[in-house]
Amino acid sequence: MLKNEPILEKEKVEKLKSQLICDEEIYDISDFFKVFGDSTRLKILLTLDGNKLSVNDLCNVVGITKSAASHQLNILKDNKLVKFERSGKNIFYSLEDEHVSLIIETARQHLWEK
């Protein structure tokens, strides 16, 4: 255990330590937020907010190649941020659920605060 500074409120410190989530969940949440740290992925998420788009249309809006879009969409799918449905030869992407929009909107509101 690390040598810490003297504890001023021992009961409060012990209570808070017991309420912390496990390290594994902390690492999972940290990894989840890293997905939002890429500007291309964030552009894709913002574009898909309220929209269902084909890969071609998504590429045209975001300004990326189909290869780049596929790579980023795979990361977003793996993190349960986007979903897809096939219609004939086309695949259409949309946000997984309203939580994705809420996360982005909450971040934007936080940045607007002064």
Secondary structure, 3 states (H helix, E strand, C coil): CCCCCCCCCHHHHHHHHHHCCCHHHHHHHHHHHHHCCCHHHHHHHHHHCCCCEEHHHHHHHHCCCHHHHHHHHHHHHHCCCEEEEEECCEEEEEECCHHHHHHHHHHHHHHHCC
